[in-house]
Amino acid sequence: MPFGKIRILVAKPGLDGHDRGAKVVAKAMSDAGFEVIYTGLHQTPEQIAAVAIDEDVDVVAMSILSGAHNTLFPRVVNCLKENGGGDILVMGGGVIPDKDIPFLKEQGISEIFTPGTPTSKVIDYIRNKVGEGNQA
């Protein structure tokens, strides 16, 4: 096969202990044909970036409910850039106030998906940004 699947890392940064939404999104992405890696709970930004680079993913999709998004999401972006993963698309989701979204986008988060967003919208966004058959 000349082209590979889009590879996505689904991550839960920080001390947030609720991952049902992340698992639902991960399953929907897998069902859509993406290759999905899930880090599990309580990951540091450094751990997330290391796994993303080691696994050669196209996308890092983070979910957070704890309110630490303005600290943790930008830190993941910085860790990726510092370690050669600056070309990886980074997205976020979870309970994130609308007023925080512009700041997160300025920090390098490509898009934010809040509760109630259909998984089809997330999947379409990834396909449009990364494209199908992107790997040689």
C-alpha positions in Angstrom: 0.0 0.0 0.0 1.7 3.3 -1.1 -0.1 5.5 1.4 -0.7 5.1 5.1 -3.7 6.0 7.3 -3.9 9.3 9.1 -2.3 8.6 12.5 -3.9 10.3 15.6 -2.8 10.5 19.2 -5.7 11.0 21.6 -4.3 12.4 24.8 -5.6 13.4 28.3 -3.1 16.0 29.7 -2.9 16.8 33.4 -4.8 15.5 36.3 -8.2 15.2 34.6 -9.6 11.8 35.4 -12.5 11.7 33.1 -11.9 10.1 29.7 -15.3 8.9 28.4 -15.5 11.7 25.8 -11.9 11.0 24.7 -12.7 7.4 24.2 -15.9 8.1 22.3 -14.0 10.4 19.9 -11.1 7.9 19.6 -13.6 5.1 18.7 -15.3 7.4 16.1 -11.9 8.2 14.6 -11.0 4.6 14.4 -14.3 3.7 12.8 -13.6 6.4 10.3 -10.4 4.6 9.2 -7.8 6.6 11.2 -5.1 4.9 13.1 -5.7 5.9 16.7 -3.3 5.7 19.7 -4.7 6.6 23.1 -2.3 7.6 25.8 -4.6 7.1 28.8 -5.1 9.5 31.7 -2.7 11.8 33.5 -0.2 12.5 30.8 2.3 15.4 31.0 2.8 17.6 28.0 6.3 16.2 27.7 4.9 12.6 27.6 2.3 13.5 25.0 4.9 15.2 22.8 7.3 12.3 23.1 4.7 9.7 22.2 3.5 11.8 19.3 7.0 12.1 17.9 7.9 8.4 18.6 4.7 7.2 16.9 5.1 9.6 14.0 1.5 10.9 14.3 -0.2 13.4 12.0 -2.5 14.8 14.7 -2.5 15.2 18.5 -6.1 15.5 19.8 -6.3 16.5 23.4 -9.2 16.4 25.7 -9.5 18.3 29.0 -12.2 19.0 31.5 -10.1 20.2 34.4 -9.7 23.9 33.4 -5.9 23.7 32.8 -6.2 24.0 29.0 -4.6 27.5 28.8 -1.4 26.0 30.5 -1.3 22.4 29.2 -2.3 22.7 25.6 0.3 25.4 24.7 2.9 23.4 26.6 2.3 20.4 24.4 2.7 22.6 21.3 6.0 24.0 22.6 7.2 20.5 23.5 6.5 19.3 20.0 8.3 22.3 18.5 11.3 21.8 20.8 11.6 18.2 19.7 11.1 18.3 16.0 7.3 17.8 15.9 6.3 21.3 15.0 4.5 20.1 11.9 2.0 17.9 13.8 -1.6 19.2 13.8 -2.7 19.9 17.4 -6.4 20.0 18.4 -8.2 20.3 21.6 -11.6 19.5 23.1 -13.5 19.4 26.3 -15.0 22.0 28.6 -13.3 25.1 27.3 -14.9 28.5 27.7 -15.4 30.4 24.4 -13.4 33.3 25.7 -10.3 31.0 25.9 -10.4 29.8 22.4 -8.7 32.7 20.7 -5.8 32.5 23.1 -5.4 28.8 22.4 -5.5 29.3 18.7 -2.8 32.0 19.0 -0.7 29.4 20.9 -0.8 26.9 18.0 -3.9 24.9 18.7 -5.5 24.4 15.3 -9.1 24.0 16.5 -11.1 23.6 19.6 -14.1 21.3 19.8 -16.5 21.8 22.7 -19.1 19.5 24.2 -21.9 18.6 21.8 -19.7 18.8 18.7 -20.7 15.9 16.4 -17.8 13.5 15.9 -18.4 13.7 12.2 -17.3 17.4 12.4 -14.0 16.4 14.1 -13.4 13.7 11.5 -14.2 16.1 8.6 -11.9 18.7 10.1 -9.0 16.2 10.3 -9.5 15.0 6.7 -9.6 18.6 5.4 -6.5 19.6 7.3 -4.4 16.4 6.9 -5.9 14.8 4.0 -6.3 11.1 3.1 -3.4 9.1 1.9 -0.9 11.6 3.3 2.0 9.3 4.0 4.5 8.0 1.6 
